[in-house]
Amino acid sequence: ASMPAILRKEWNPRFAQAVTEIMGPMGVLSAGSKWAPLAGWAERFYRMRGFETHAHGTIEILKMVLANRGLGLPR
């Protein structure tokens, strides 16, 4: 279960940043705006990336758990 969490924590912030850069100023419009592309999904995704990185432990802890339990490496 740690591997999907690690991948999500590594790539979601990068993807959110890329989507926001591609859409430019329109990418930060919220769902209530009639000009918001993708019905405001890009803005919500970008805003939630900060919470995603800290939920369920930091990436370093997840990597340590994976190394210890999954690969059998010593602490």
Predicted model as a PDB file, atoms N, CA, C, CB and O in Angstrom, pLDDT in the B-factor column:
MODEL        1                                                                  
ATOM      1  N   ALA A   1       0.816  -1.196   0.000  1.00 62.00           N  
ATOM      2  CA  ALA A   1       0.000   0.000   0.000  1.00 62.00           C  
ATOM      3  C   ALA A   1       0.859   1.260   0.000  1.00 62.00           C  
ATOM      4  CB  ALA A   1      -0.928  -0.002   1.198  1.00 62.00           C  
ATOM      5  O   ALA A   1       0.376   2.341  -0.336  1.00 62.00           O  
ATOM      6  N   SER A   2       2.125   1.127   0.374  1.00 67.00           N  
ATOM      7  CA  SER A   2       2.983   2.305   0.415  1.00 67.00           C  
ATOM      8  C   SER A   2       3.412   2.770  -0.972  1.00 67.00           C  
ATOM      9  CB  SER A   2       4.201   2.019   1.251  1.00 67.00           C  
ATOM     10  O   SER A   2       3.591   3.967  -1.196  1.00 67.00           O  
ATOM     11  N   MET A   3       3.576   1.846  -1.892  1.00 75.00           N  
ATOM     12  CA  MET A   3       4.054   2.218  -3.223  1.00 75.00           C  
ATOM     13  C   MET A   3       3.094   3.159  -3.956  1.00 75.00           C  
ATOM     14  CB  MET A   3       4.272   0.972  -4.053  1.00 75.00           C  
ATOM     15  O   MET A   3       3.555   4.168  -4.490  1.00 75.00           O  
ATOM     16  N   PRO A   4       1.799   2.888  -4.010  1.00 78.00           N  
ATOM     17  CA  PRO A   4       0.898   3.851  -4.655  1.00 78.00           C  
ATOM     18  C   PRO A   4       0.889   5.206  -3.952  1.00 78.00           C  
ATOM     19  CB  PRO A   4      -0.514   3.292  -4.696  1.00 78.00           C  
ATOM     20  O   PRO A   4       0.775   6.244  -4.603  1.00 78.00           O  
ATOM     21  N   ALA A   5       1.008   5.199  -2.631  1.00 74.00           N  
ATOM     22  CA  ALA A   5       1.039   6.464  -1.891  1.00 74.00           C  
ATOM     23  C   ALA A   5       2.292   7.261  -2.237  1.00 74.00           C  
ATOM     24  CB  ALA A   5       0.977   6.205  -0.373  1.00 74.00           C  
ATOM     25  O   ALA A   5       2.236   8.482  -2.386  1.00 74.00           O  
ATOM     26  N   ILE A   6       3.414   6.572  -2.363  1.00 75.00           N  
ATOM     27  CA  ILE A   6       4.663   7.254  -2.725  1.00 75.00           C  
ATOM     28  C   ILE A   6       4.544   7.860  -4.120  1.00 75.00           C  
ATOM     29  CB  ILE A   6       5.864   6.275  -2.664  1.00 75.00           C  
ATOM     30  O   ILE A   6       4.909   9.017  -4.327  1.00 75.00           O  
ATOM     31  N   LEU A   7       4.038   7.087  -5.071  1.00 78.00           N  
ATOM     32  CA  LEU A   7       3.894   7.605  -6.433  1.00 78.00           C  
ATOM     33  C   LEU A   7       2.937   8.795  -6.484  1.00 78.00           C  
ATOM     34  CB  LEU A   7       3.401   6.501  -7.368  1.00 78.00           C  
ATOM     35  O   LEU A   7       3.190   9.782  -7.174  1.00 78.00           O  
ATOM     36  N   ARG A   8       1.832   8.685  -5.741  1.00 78.00           N  
ATOM     37  CA  ARG A   8       0.861   9.783  -5.722  1.00 78.00           C  
ATOM     38  C   ARG A   8       1.473  11.039  -5.112  1.00 78.00           C  
ATOM     39  CB  ARG A   8      -0.398   9.376  -4.937  1.00 78.00           C  
ATOM     40  O   ARG A   8       1.267  12.139  -5.624  1.00 78.00           O  
ATOM     41  N   LYS A   9       2.218  10.885  -4.030  1.00 78.00           N  
ATOM     42  CA  LYS A   9       2.817  12.043  -3.367  1.00 78.00           C  
ATOM     43  C   LYS A   9       3.936  12.668  -4.199  1.00 78.00           C  
ATOM     44  CB  LYS A   9       3.356  11.639  -2.003  1.00 78.00           C  
ATOM     45  O   LYS A   9       4.178  13.872  -4.107  1.00 78.00           O  
ATOM     46  N   GLU A  10       4.612  11.865  -5.001  1.00 79.00           N  
ATOM     47  CA  GLU A  10       5.688  12.386  -5.845  1.00 79.00           C  
ATOM     48  C   GLU A  10       5.148  13.085  -7.085  1.00 79.00           C  
ATOM     49  CB  GLU A  10       6.625  11.259  -6.257  1.00 79.00           C  
ATOM     50  O   GLU A  10       5.659  14.138  -7.467  1.00 79.00           O  
ATOM     51  N   TRP A  11       4.122  12.521  -7.721  1.00 82.00           N  
ATOM     52  CA  TRP A  11       3.703  13.005  -9.025  1.00 82.00           C  
ATOM     53  C   TRP A  11       2.535  13.963  -9.015  1.00 82.00           C  
ATOM     54  CB  TRP A  11       3.366  11.871  -9.865  1.00 82.00           C  
ATOM     55  O   TRP A  11       2.436  14.800  -9.913  1.00 82.00           O  
ATOM     56  N   ASN A  12       1.634  13.880  -8.031  1.00 81.00           N  
ATOM     57  CA  ASN A  12       0.498  14.801  -8.025  1.00 81.00           C  
ATOM     58  C   ASN A  12       0.910  16.267  -7.951  1.00 81.00           C  
ATOM     59  CB  ASN A  12      -0.404  14.482  -6.869  1.00 81.00           C  
ATOM     60  O   ASN A  12       0.361  17.068  -8.707  1.00 81.00           O  
ATOM     61  N   PRO A  13       1.847  16.671  -7.084  1.00 81.00           N  
ATOM     62  CA  PRO A  13       2.246  18.079  -7.092  1.00 81.00           C  
ATOM     63  C   PRO A  13       2.875  18.518  -8.414  1.00 81.00           C  
ATOM     64  CB  PRO A  13       3.215  18.338  -5.966  1.00 81.00           C  
ATOM     65  O   PRO A  13       2.647  19.639  -8.868  1.00 81.00           O  
ATOM     66  N   ARG A  14       3.656  17.647  -9.025  1.00 84.00           N  
ATOM     67  CA  ARG A  14       4.274  17.985 -10.315  1.00 84.00           C  
ATOM     68  C   ARG A  14       3.211  18.129 -11.404  1.00 84.00           C  
ATOM     69  CB  ARG A  14       5.307  16.908 -10.721  1.00 84.00           C  
ATOM     70  O   ARG A  14       3.266  19.047 -12.222  1.00 84.00           O  
ATOM     71  N   PHE A  15       2.250  17.218 -11.401  1.00 85.00           N  
ATOM     72  CA  PHE A  15       1.182  17.269 -12.394  1.00 85.00           C  
ATOM     73  C   PHE A  15       0.318  18.513 -12.194  1.00 85.00           C  
ATOM     74  CB  PHE A  15       0.317  16.003 -12.317  1.00 85.00           C  
ATOM     75  O   PHE A  15      -0.055  19.171 -13.165  1.00 85.00           O  
ATOM     76  N   ALA A  16       0.001  18.834 -10.947  1.00 83.00           N  
ATOM     77  CA  ALA A  16      -0.807  20.021 -10.661  1.00 83.00           C  
ATOM     78  C   ALA A  16      -0.092  21.285 -11.115  1.00 83.00           C  
ATOM     79  CB  ALA A  16      -1.127  20.106  -9.164  1.00 83.00           C  
ATOM     80  O   ALA A  16      -0.724  22.188 -11.664  1.00 83.00           O  
ATOM     81  N   GLN A  17       1.213  21.361 -10.895  1.00 84.00           N  
ATOM     82  CA  GLN A  17       1.989  22.521 -11.330  1.00 84.00           C  
ATOM     83  C   GLN A  17       2.004  22.623 -12.850  1.00 84.00           C  
ATOM     84  CB  GLN A  17       3.422  22.440 -10.791  1.00 84.00           C  
ATOM     85  O   GLN A  17       1.861  23.713 -13.403  1.00 84.00           O  
ATOM     86  N   ALA A  18       2.176  21.495 -13.522  1.00 87.00           N  
ATOM     87  CA  ALA A  18       2.206  21.498 -14.988  1.00 87.00           C  
ATOM     88  C   ALA A  18       0.863  21.922 -15.578  1.00 87.00           C  
ATOM     89  CB  ALA A  18       2.587  20.115 -15.511  1.00 87.00           C  
ATOM     90  O   ALA A  18       0.823  22.700 -16.531  1.00 87.00           O  
ATOM     91  N   VAL A  19      -0.240  21.413 -15.014  1.00 84.00           N  
ATOM     92  CA  VAL A  19      -1.569  21.776 -15.508  1.00 84.00           C  
ATOM     93  C   VAL A  19      -1.806  23.272 -15.330  1.00 84.00           C  
ATOM     94  CB  VAL A  19      -2.664  20.967 -14.777  1.00 84.00           C  
ATOM     95  O   VAL A  19      -2.333  23.933 -16.225  1.00 84.00           O  
ATOM     96  N   THR A  20      -1.421  23.796 -14.187  1.00 83.00           N  
ATOM     97  CA  THR A  20      -1.612  25.222 -13.916  1.00 83.00           C  
ATOM     98  C   THR A  20      -0.763  26.075 -14.855  1.00 83.00           C  
ATOM     99  CB  THR A  20      -1.265  25.541 -12.454  1.00 83.00           C  
ATOM    100  O   THR A  20      -1.224  27.113 -15.331  1.00 83.00           O  
ATOM    101  N   GLU A  21       0.456  25.656 -15.122  1.00 86.00           N  
ATOM    102  CA  GLU A  21       1.313  26.410 -16.046  1.00 86.00           C  
ATOM    103  C   GLU A  21       0.775  26.361 -17.468  1.00 86.00           C  
ATOM    104  CB  GLU A  21       2.741  25.865 -16.013  1.00 86.00           C  
ATOM    105  O   GLU A  21       0.837  27.364 -18.179  1.00 86.00           O  
ATOM    106  N   ILE A  22       0.254  25.230 -17.895  1.00 86.00           N  
ATOM    107  CA  ILE A  22      -0.281  25.102 -19.252  1.00 86.00           C  
ATOM    108  C   ILE A  22      -1.509  25.983 -19.438  1.00 86.00           C  
ATOM    109  CB  ILE A  22      -0.633  23.640 -19.555  1.00 86.00           C  
ATOM    110  O   ILE A  22      -1.651  26.646 -20.465  1.00 86.00           O  
ATOM    111  N   MET A  23      -2.392  25.992 -18.447  1.00 84.00           N  
ATOM    112  CA  MET A  23      -3.625  26.781 -18.556  1.00 84.00           C  
ATOM    113  C   MET A  23      -3.406  28.265 -18.313  1.00 84.00           C  
ATOM    114  CB  MET A  23      -4.650  26.266 -17.582  1.00 84.00           C  
ATOM    115  O   MET A  23      -4.243  29.085 -18.691  1.00 84.00           O  
ATOM    116  N   GLY A  24      -2.305  28.614 -17.694  1.00 83.00           N  
ATOM    117  CA  GLY A  24      -2.002  30.029 -17.450  1.00 83.00           C  
ATOM    118  C   GLY A  24      -2.950  30.640 -16.440  1.00 83.00           C  
ATOM    119  O   GLY A  24      -3.395  29.955 -15.520  1.00 83.00           O  
ATOM    120  N   PRO A  25      -3.268  31.919 -16.593  1.00 82.00           N  
ATOM    121  CA  PRO A  25      -4.134  32.592 -15.627  1.00 82.00           C  
ATOM    122  C   PRO A  25      -5.528  31.977 -15.524  1.00 82.00           C  
ATOM    123  CB  PRO A  25      -4.257  34.039 -15.991  1.00 82.00           C  
ATOM    124  O   PRO A  25      -6.164  32.081 -14.475  1.00 82.00           O  
ATOM    125  N   MET A  26      -6.012  31.347 -16.577  1.00 82.00           N  
ATOM    126  CA  MET A  26      -7.336  30.723 -16.542  1.00 82.00           C  
ATOM    127  C   MET A  26      -7.354  29.489 -15.639  1.00 82.00           C  
ATOM    128  CB  MET A  26      -7.775  30.340 -17.956  1.00 82.00           C  
ATOM    129  O   MET A  26      -8.417  29.082 -15.172  1.00 82.00           O  
ATOM    130  N   GLY A  27      -6.198  28.899 -15.394  1.00 79.00           N  
ATOM    131  CA  GLY A  27      -6.118  27.695 -14.587  1.00 79.00           C  
ATOM    132  C   GLY A  27      -6.381  27.911 -13.112  1.00 79.00           C  
ATOM    133  O   GLY A  27      -6.604  26.945 -12.383  1.00 79.00           O  
ATOM    134  N   VAL A  28      -6.362  29.158 -12.650  1.00 79.00           N  
ATOM    135  CA  VAL A  28      -6.596  29.428 -11.228  1.00 79.00           C  
ATOM    136  C   VAL A  28      -8.015  29.912 -10.948  1.00 79.00           C  
ATOM    137  CB  VAL A  28      -5.606  30.456 -10.730  1.00 79.00           C  
ATOM    138  O   VAL A  28      -8.321  30.317  -9.826  1.00 79.00           O  
ATOM    139  N   LEU A  29      -8.881  29.873 -11.954  1.00 81.00           N  
ATOM    140  CA  LEU A  29     -10.272  30.261 -11.739  1.00 81.00           C  
ATOM    141  C   LEU A  29     -11.025  29.117 -11.066  1.00 81.00           C  
ATOM    142  CB  LEU A  29     -10.950  30.649 -13.077  1.00 81.00           C  
ATOM    143  O   LEU A  29     -10.873  27.957 -11.450  1.00 81.00           O  
ATOM    144  N   SER A  30     -11.833  29.447 -10.066  1.00 79.00           N  
ATOM    145  CA  SER A  30     -12.539  28.406  -9.314  1.00 79.00           C  
ATOM    146  C   SER A  30     -13.782  27.920 -10.065  1.00 79.00           C  
ATOM    147  CB  SER A  30     -12.937  28.932  -7.928  1.00 79.00           C  
ATOM    148  O   SER A  30     -14.143  28.451 -11.115  1.00 79.00           O  
ATOM    149  N   ALA A  31     -14.408  26.918  -9.510  1.00 81.00           N  
ATOM    150  CA  ALA A  31     -15.536  26.254 -10.175  1.00 81.00           C  
ATOM    151  C   ALA A  31     -16.732  27.170 -10.384  1.00 81.00           C  
ATOM    152  CB  ALA A  31     -15.967  25.055  -9.373  1.00 81.00           C  
ATOM    153  O   ALA A  31     -17.523  26.922 -11.294  1.00 81.00           O  
ATOM    154  N   GLY A  32     -16.897  28.201  -9.597  1.00 82.00           N  
ATOM    155  CA  GLY A  32     -18.038  29.089  -9.749  1.00 82.00           C  
ATOM    156  C   GLY A  32     -17.945  30.044 -10.925  1.00 82.00           C  
ATOM    157  O   GLY A  32     -18.955  30.632 -11.314  1.00 82.00           O  
ATOM    158  N   SER A  33     -16.771  30.215 -11.499  1.00 81.00           N  
ATOM    159  CA  SER A  33     -16.583  31.148 -12.600  1.00 81.00           C  
ATOM    160  C   SER A  33     -17.041  30.535 -13.915  1.00 81.00           C  
ATOM    161  CB  SER A  33     -15.120  31.570 -12.696  1.00 81.00           C  
ATOM    162  O   SER A  33     -16.808  29.354 -14.173  1.00 81.00           O  
ATOM    163  N   LYS A  34     -17.687  31.337 -14.737  1.00 80.00           N  
ATOM    164  CA  LYS A  34     -18.145  30.808 -16.026  1.00 80.00           C  
ATOM    165  C   LYS A  34     -16.999  30.651 -17.017  1.00 80.00           C  
ATOM    166  CB  LYS A  34     -19.213  31.718 -16.617  1.00 80.00           C  
ATOM    167  O   LYS A  34     -17.163  29.985 -18.039  1.00 80.00           O  
ATOM    168  N   TRP A  35     -15.840  31.251 -16.740  1.00 78.00           N  
ATOM    169  CA  TRP A  35     -14.685  31.131 -17.630  1.00 78.00           C  
ATOM    170  C   TRP A  35     -13.714  30.055 -17.181  1.00 78.00           C  
ATOM    171  CB  TRP A  35     -13.965  32.451 -17.722  1.00 78.00           C  
ATOM    172  O   TRP A  35     -12.692  29.843 -17.833  1.00 78.00           O  
ATOM    173  N   ALA A  36     -14.005  29.375 -16.091  1.00 79.00           N  
ATOM    174  CA  ALA A  36     -13.085  28.354 -15.567  1.00 79.00           C  
ATOM    175  C   ALA A  36     -13.016  27.156 -16.508  1.00 79.00           C  
ATOM    176  CB  ALA A  36     -13.527  27.897 -14.159  1.00 79.00           C  
ATOM    177  O   ALA A  36     -14.038  26.529 -16.786  1.00 79.00           O  
ATOM    178  N   PRO A  37     -11.817  26.831 -17.003  1.00 77.00           N  
ATOM    179  CA  PRO A  37     -11.701  25.648 -17.850  1.00 77.00           C  
ATOM    180  C   PRO A  37     -11.834  24.381 -17.005  1.00 77.00           C  
ATOM    181  CB  PRO A  37     -10.357  25.652 -18.610  1.00 77.00           C  
ATOM    182  O   PRO A  37     -11.477  24.370 -15.827  1.00 77.00           O  
ATOM    183  N   LEU A  38     -12.335  23.344 -17.602  1.00 76.00           N  
ATOM    184  CA  LEU A  38     -12.524  22.049 -16.936  1.00 76.00           C  
ATOM    185  C   LEU A  38     -13.375  22.168 -15.684  1.00 76.00           C  
ATOM    186  CB  LEU A  38     -11.179  21.440 -16.580  1.00 76.00           C  
ATOM    187  O   LEU A  38     -13.197  21.400 -14.738  1.00 76.00           O  
ATOM    188  N   ALA A  39     -14.292  23.116 -15.667  1.00 78.00           N  
ATOM    189  CA  ALA A  39     -15.232  23.345 -14.562  1.00 78.00           C  
ATOM    190  C   ALA A  39     -14.528  23.595 -13.236  1.00 78.00           C  
ATOM    191  CB  ALA A  39     -16.163  22.159 -14.420  1.00 78.00           C  
ATOM    192  O   ALA A  39     -15.052  23.239 -12.180  1.00 78.00           O  
ATOM    193  N   GLY A  40     -13.345  24.203 -13.279  1.00 79.00           N  
ATOM    194  CA  GLY A  40     -12.613  24.535 -12.061  1.00 79.00           C  
ATOM    195  C   GLY A  40     -11.806  23.388 -11.488  1.00 79.00           C  
ATOM    196  O   GLY A  40     -11.265  23.515 -10.389  1.00 79.00           O  
ATOM    197  N   TRP A  41     -11.707  22.272 -12.195  1.00 78.00           N  
ATOM    198  CA  TRP A  41     -10.971  21.112 -11.709  1.00 78.00           C  
ATOM    199  C   TRP A  41      -9.494  21.438 -11.495  1.00 78.00           C  
ATOM    200  CB  TRP A  41     -11.115  19.950 -12.686  1.00 78.00           C  
ATOM    201  O   TRP A  41      -8.912  21.013 -10.497  1.00 78.00           O  
ATOM    202  N   ALA A  42      -8.887  22.172 -12.401  1.00 81.00           N  
ATOM    203  CA  ALA A  42      -7.460  22.475 -12.299  1.00 81.00           C  
ATOM    204  C   ALA A  42      -7.163  23.277 -11.041  1.00 81.00           C  
ATOM    205  CB  ALA A  42      -6.984  23.242 -13.536  1.00 81.00           C  
ATOM    206  O   ALA A  42      -6.161  23.027 -10.371  1.00 81.00           O  
ATOM    207  N   GLU A  43      -8.007  24.221 -10.717  1.00 81.00           N  
ATOM    208  CA  GLU A  43      -7.787  25.040  -9.519  1.00 81.00           C  
ATOM    209  C   GLU A  43      -7.934  24.205  -8.261  1.00 81.00           C  
ATOM    210  CB  GLU A  43      -8.766  26.222  -9.482  1.00 81.00           C  
ATOM    211  O   GLU A  43      -7.128  24.346  -7.341  1.00 81.00           O  
ATOM    212  N   ARG A  44      -8.940  23.336  -8.189  1.00 80.00           N  
ATOM    213  CA  ARG A  44      -9.130  22.464  -7.019  1.00 80.00           C  
ATOM    214  C   ARG A  44      -7.957  21.504  -6.868  1.00 80.00           C  
ATOM    215  CB  ARG A  44     -10.449  21.672  -7.138  1.00 80.00           C  
ATOM    216  O   ARG A  44      -7.471  21.283  -5.759  1.00 80.00           O  
ATOM    217  N   PHE A  45      -7.506  20.941  -7.968  1.00 79.00           N  
ATOM    218  CA  PHE A  45      -6.384  19.998  -7.938  1.00 79.00           C  
ATOM    219  C   PHE A  45      -5.115  20.686  -7.455  1.00 79.00           C  
ATOM    220  CB  PHE A  45      -6.157  19.383  -9.330  1.00 79.00           C  
ATOM    221  O   PHE A  45      -4.366  20.123  -6.657  1.00 79.00           O  
ATOM    222  N   TYR A  46      -4.871  21.898  -7.935  1.00 78.00           N  
ATOM    223  CA  TYR A  46      -3.693  22.653  -7.526  1.00 78.00           C  
ATOM    224  C   TYR A  46      -3.759  23.008  -6.041  1.00 78.00           C  
ATOM    225  CB  TYR A  46      -3.555  23.925  -8.370  1.00 78.00           C  
ATOM    226  O   TYR A  46      -2.752  22.937  -5.337  1.00 78.00           O  
ATOM    227  N   ARG A  47      -4.942  23.387  -5.569  1.00 78.00           N  
ATOM    228  CA  ARG A  47      -5.115  23.763  -4.167  1.00 78.00           C  
ATOM    229  C   ARG A  47      -4.941  22.569  -3.234  1.00 78.00           C  
ATOM    230  CB  ARG A  47      -6.488  24.387  -3.957  1.00 78.00           C  
ATOM    231  O   ARG A  47      -4.398  22.720  -2.139  1.00 78.00           O  
ATOM    232  N   MET A  48      -5.383  21.404  -3.639  1.00 77.00           N  
ATOM    233  CA  MET A  48      -5.325  20.216  -2.789  1.00 77.00           C  
ATOM    234  C   MET A  48      -3.942  19.568  -2.757  1.00 77.00           C  
ATOM    235  CB  MET A  48      -6.338  19.208  -3.259  1.00 77.00           C  
ATOM    236  O   MET A  48      -3.701  18.689  -1.929  1.00 77.00           O  
ATOM    237  N   ARG A  49      -3.048  19.971  -3.620  1.00 73.00           N  
ATOM    238  CA  ARG A  49      -1.743  19.313  -3.648  1.00 73.00           C  
ATOM    239  C   ARG A  49      -0.953  19.536  -2.370  1.00 73.00           C  
ATOM    240  CB  ARG A  49      -0.942  19.804  -4.828  1.00 73.00           C  
ATOM    241  O   ARG A  49      -0.133  18.688  -2.018  1.00 73.00           O  
ATOM    242  N   GLY A  50      -1.160  20.633  -1.663  1.00 66.00           N  
ATOM    243  CA  GLY A  50      -0.471  20.871  -0.401  1.00 66.00           C  
ATOM    244  C   GLY A  50      -0.913  19.914   0.682  1.00 66.00           C  
ATOM    245  O   GLY A  50      -0.100  19.467   1.491  1.00 66.00           O  
ATOM    246  N   PHE A  51      -2.204  19.596   0.703  1.00 65.00           N  
ATOM    247  CA  PHE A  51      -2.709  18.652   1.698  1.00 65.00           C  
ATOM    248  C   PHE A  51      -2.286  17.230   1.355  1.00 65.00           C  
ATOM    249  CB  PHE A  51      -4.239  18.741   1.797  1.00 65.00           C  
ATOM    250  O   PHE A  51      -2.034  16.420   2.247  1.00 65.00           O  
ATOM    251  N   GLU A  52      -2.208  16.934   0.093  1.00 63.00           N  
ATOM    252  CA  GLU A  52      -1.874  15.583  -0.356  1.00 63.00           C  
ATOM    253  C   GLU A  52      -0.469  15.175   0.072  1.00 63.00           C  
ATOM    254  CB  GLU A  52      -2.001  15.486  -1.870  1.00 63.00           C  
ATOM    255  O   GLU A  52      -0.238  14.008   0.389  1.00 63.00           O  
ATOM    256  N   THR A  53       0.462  16.107   0.086  1.00 61.00           N  
ATOM    257  CA  THR A  53       1.845  15.755   0.390  1.00 61.00           C  
ATOM    258  C   THR A  53       2.053  15.390   1.850  1.00 61.00           C  
ATOM    259  CB  THR A  53       2.752  16.890   0.025  1.00 61.00           C  
ATOM    260  O   THR A  53       3.020  14.699   2.172  1.00 61.00           O  
ATOM    261  N   HIS A  54       1.170  15.835   2.746  1.00 63.00           N  
ATOM    262  CA  HIS A  54       1.358  15.550   4.166  1.00 63.00           C  
ATOM    263  C   HIS A  54       0.376  14.537   4.724  1.00 63.00           C  
ATOM    264  CB  HIS A  54       1.250  16.810   4.945  1.00 63.00           C  
ATOM    265  O   HIS A  54       0.555  14.074   5.850  1.00 63.00           O  
ATOM    266  N   ALA A  55      -0.633  14.185   3.989  1.00 63.00           N  
ATOM    267  CA  ALA A  55      -1.596  13.203   4.474  1.00 63.00           C  
ATOM    268  C   ALA A  55      -0.954  11.820   4.531  1.00 63.00           C  
ATOM    269  CB  ALA A  55      -2.848  13.178   3.574  1.00 63.00           C  
ATOM    270  O   ALA A  55      -0.213  11.444   3.623  1.00 63.00           O  
ATOM    271  N   HIS A  56      -1.225  11.075   5.571  1.00 61.00           N  
ATOM    272  CA  HIS A  56      -0.733   9.704   5.754  1.00 61.00           C  
ATOM    273  C   HIS A  56       0.780   9.626   5.867  1.00 61.00           C  
ATOM    274  CB  HIS A  56      -1.191   8.840   4.611  1.00 61.00           C  
ATOM    275  O   HIS A  56       1.364   8.621   5.461  1.00 61.00           O  
ATOM    276  N   GLY A  57       1.428  10.633   6.395  1.00 66.00           N  
ATOM    277  CA  GLY A  57       2.877  10.597   6.597  1.00 66.00           C  
ATOM    278  C   GLY A  57       3.642  11.209   5.448  1.00 66.00           C  
ATOM    279  O   GLY A  57       3.140  11.329   4.330  1.00 66.00           O  
ATOM    280  N   THR A  58       4.860  11.591   5.746  1.00 75.00           N  
ATOM    281  CA  THR A  58       5.683  12.204   4.712  1.00 75.00           C  
ATOM    282  C   THR A  58       6.266  11.145   3.787  1.00 75.00           C  
ATOM    283  CB  THR A  58       6.803  13.033   5.340  1.00 75.00           C  
ATOM    284  O   THR A  58       6.233   9.952   4.090  1.00 75.00           O  
ATOM    285  N   ILE A  59       6.787  11.587   2.680  1.00 74.00           N  
ATOM    286  CA  ILE A  59       7.317  10.677   1.664  1.00 74.00           C  
ATOM    287  C   ILE A  59       8.531   9.904   2.182  1.00 74.00           C  
ATOM    288  CB  ILE A  59       7.694  11.458   0.402  1.00 74.00           C  
ATOM    289  O   ILE A  59       8.733   8.750   1.805  1.00 74.00           O  
ATOM    290  N   GLU A  60       9.335  10.528   3.038  1.00 76.00           N  
ATOM    291  CA  GLU A  60      10.517   9.854   3.569  1.00 76.00           C  
ATOM    292  C   GLU A  60      10.127   8.680   4.463  1.00 76.00           C  
ATOM    293  CB  GLU A  60      11.387  10.842   4.348  1.00 76.00           C  
ATOM    294  O   GLU A  60      10.759   7.624   4.423  1.00 76.00           O  
ATOM    295  N   ILE A  61       9.079   8.871   5.275  1.00 78.00           N  
ATOM    296  CA  ILE A  61       8.616   7.798   6.145  1.00 78.00           C  
ATOM    297  C   ILE A  61       8.059   6.652   5.308  1.00 78.00           C  
ATOM    298  CB  ILE A  61       7.549   8.316   7.132  1.00 78.00           C  
ATOM    299  O   ILE A  61       8.321   5.485   5.599  1.00 78.00           O  
ATOM    300  N   LEU A  62       7.298   6.976   4.278  1.00 78.00           N  
ATOM    301  CA  LEU A  62       6.756   5.927   3.418  1.00 78.00           C  
ATOM    302  C   LEU A  62       7.859   5.157   2.699  1.00 78.00           C  
ATOM    303  CB  LEU A  62       5.799   6.528   2.400  1.00 78.00           C  
ATOM    304  O   LEU A  62       7.760   3.942   2.529  1.00 78.00           O  
ATOM    305  N   LYS A  63       8.896   5.852   2.282  1.00 80.00           N  
ATOM    306  CA  LYS A  63      10.017   5.167   1.632  1.00 80.00           C  
ATOM    307  C   LYS A  63      10.737   4.246   2.610  1.00 80.00           C  
ATOM    308  CB  LYS A  63      11.004   6.186   1.049  1.00 80.00           C  
ATOM    309  O   LYS A  63      11.168   3.155   2.235  1.00 80.00           O  
ATOM    310  N   MET A  64      10.870   4.682   3.871  1.00 82.00           N  
ATOM    311  CA  MET A  64      11.519   3.854   4.874  1.00 82.00           C  
ATOM    312  C   MET A  64      10.688   2.600   5.169  1.00 82.00           C  
ATOM    313  CB  MET A  64      11.748   4.659   6.160  1.00 82.00           C  
ATOM    314  O   MET A  64      11.237   1.507   5.307  1.00 82.00           O  
ATOM    315  N   VAL A  65       9.375   2.760   5.263  1.00 81.00           N  
ATOM    316  CA  VAL A  65       8.497   1.614   5.495  1.00 81.00           C  
ATOM    317  C   VAL A  65       8.598   0.629   4.334  1.00 81.00           C  
ATOM    318  CB  VAL A  65       7.036   2.076   5.683  1.00 81.00           C  
ATOM    319  O   VAL A  65       8.664  -0.582   4.550  1.00 81.00           O  
ATOM    320  N   LEU A  66       8.608   1.134   3.128  1.00 80.00           N  
ATOM    321  CA  LEU A  66       8.721   0.263   1.960  1.00 80.00           C  
ATOM    322  C   LEU A  66      10.056  -0.471   1.948  1.00 80.00           C  
ATOM    323  CB  LEU A  66       8.556   1.073   0.674  1.00 80.00           C  
ATOM    324  O   LEU A  66      10.102  -1.661   1.636  1.00 80.00           O  
ATOM    325  N   ALA A  67      11.145   0.222   2.283  1.00 81.00           N  
ATOM    326  CA  ALA A  67      12.454  -0.406   2.295  1.00 81.00           C  
ATOM    327  C   ALA A  67      12.548  -1.474   3.380  1.00 81.00           C  
ATOM    328  CB  ALA A  67      13.535   0.642   2.495  1.00 81.00           C  
ATOM    329  O   ALA A  67      13.115  -2.544   3.155  1.00 81.00           O  
ATOM    330  N   ASN A  68      11.992  -1.183   4.559  1.00 83.00           N  
ATOM    331  CA  ASN A  68      12.058  -2.141   5.664  1.00 83.00           C  
ATOM    332  C   ASN A  68      11.180  -3.351   5.438  1.00 83.00           C  
ATOM    333  CB  ASN A  68      11.664  -1.475   6.950  1.00 83.00           C  
ATOM    334  O   ASN A  68      11.639  -4.489   5.534  1.00 83.00           O  
ATOM    335  N   ARG A  69       9.919  -3.106   5.136  1.00 78.00           N  
ATOM    336  CA  ARG A  69       8.958  -4.212   5.046  1.00 78.00           C  
ATOM    337  C   ARG A  69       8.946  -4.888   3.680  1.00 78.00           C  
ATOM    338  CB  ARG A  69       7.574  -3.710   5.362  1.00 78.00           C  
ATOM    339  O   ARG A  69       8.877  -6.113   3.581  1.00 78.00           O  
ATOM    340  N   GLY A  70       9.012  -4.081   2.643  1.00 76.00           N  
ATOM    341  CA  GLY A  70       8.901  -4.650   1.301  1.00 76.00           C  
ATOM    342  C   GLY A  70      10.180  -5.267   0.786  1.00 76.00           C  
ATOM    343  O   GLY A  70      10.161  -6.332   0.168  1.00 76.00           O  
ATOM    344  N   LEU A  71      11.295  -4.599   1.041  1.00 79.00           N  
ATOM    345  CA  LEU A  71      12.574  -5.081   0.524  1.00 79.00           C  
ATOM    346  C   LEU A  71      13.425  -5.785   1.562  1.00 79.00           C  
ATOM    347  CB  LEU A  71      13.342  -3.944  -0.045  1.00 79.00           C  
ATOM    348  O   LEU A  71      14.430  -6.406   1.216  1.00 79.00           O  
ATOM    349  N   GLY A  72      13.037  -5.699   2.845  1.00 80.00           N  
ATOM    350  CA  GLY A  72      13.780  -6.383   3.903  1.00 80.00           C  
ATOM    351  C   GLY A  72      15.101  -5.719   4.239  1.00 80.00           C  
ATOM    352  O   GLY A  72      15.989  -6.370   4.790  1.00 80.00           O  
ATOM    353  N   LEU A  73      15.255  -4.439   3.922  1.00 78.00           N  
ATOM    354  CA  LEU A  73      16.496  -3.734   4.231  1.00 78.00           C  
ATOM    355  C   LEU A  73      16.532  -3.348   5.701  1.00 78.00           C  
ATOM    356  CB  LEU A  73      16.648  -2.486   3.348  1.00 78.00           C  
ATOM    357  O   LEU A  73      15.481  -3.117   6.299  1.00 78.00           O  
ATOM    358  N   PRO A  74      17.725  -3.271   6.300  1.00 80.00           N  
ATOM    359  CA  PRO A  74      17.806  -2.869   7.705  1.00 80.00           C  
ATOM    360  C   PRO A  74      17.550  -1.384   7.867  1.00 80.00           C  
ATOM    361  CB  PRO A  74      19.170  -3.227   8.286  1.00 80.00           C  
ATOM    362  O   PRO A  74      17.614  -0.614   6.908  1.00 80.00           O  
ATOM    363  N   ARG A  75      17.257  -0.996   9.107  1.00 73.00           N  
ATOM    364  CA  ARG A  75      17.038   0.415   9.389  1.00 73.00           C  
ATOM    365  C   ARG A  75      18.335   1.107   9.281  1.00 73.00           C  
ATOM    366  CB  ARG A  75      16.414   0.643  10.762  1.00 73.00           C  
ATOM    367  O   ARG A  75      18.406   2.320   9.479  1.00 73.00           O  
TER     368      ARG A  75                                                      
ENDMDL                                                                          
END                                                                             
